[in-house]
């Protein structure tokens, strides 16, 4: 059994592994988007959000357990990591 596992480890190719990245979220800014998805992208809304974040002591990010990567806001997470350590 151990020998079988060692053989499989040696022949493993992470590039060909389709399950390795199946839950990764791709940036969907490129390509055709429906107009309804552009409603929350105005600069004014993001500026107001950043004001609220800067004046907050605690921020709670609620994710949907069925699709946590699909409900994350990568732009907001990057902002928090960079500007609010």
MOMO-V962983 format. One line per field, one symbol per residue. ss: DSSP state (A for helix, B for strand, O for the rest). phi: phi as a letter, one per 40 degrees, with the letter a starting at -180 (. if undefined). psi: psi as a letter, one per 30 degrees, with the letter a starting at -180 (. if undefined). A space follows every 50 residues. Layout:
# MOMO-V962983
ss->???
phi->???
psi->???
This chain:
# MOMO-V962983
ss->OAAAAAAAAAOOOOOOOOOOOOOOOOOOOOOOOOAAAAAAAOAAAAAAAA AAAAOOOOOOOOOOOOOOOOOOOAAAAAAAAAAOO
phi->.cccccccccccbcccccccbcbcccccccgcbcccccccbccccccccc cccccccbbbbcbcccacccbcbcccccccccbbc
psi->eeeeeeeeeegkjfefjffegfgkkkkgflakkkffffeggkeeeeeeee eeefgkekkkjklkffieffgljeeeeeeeeefi.
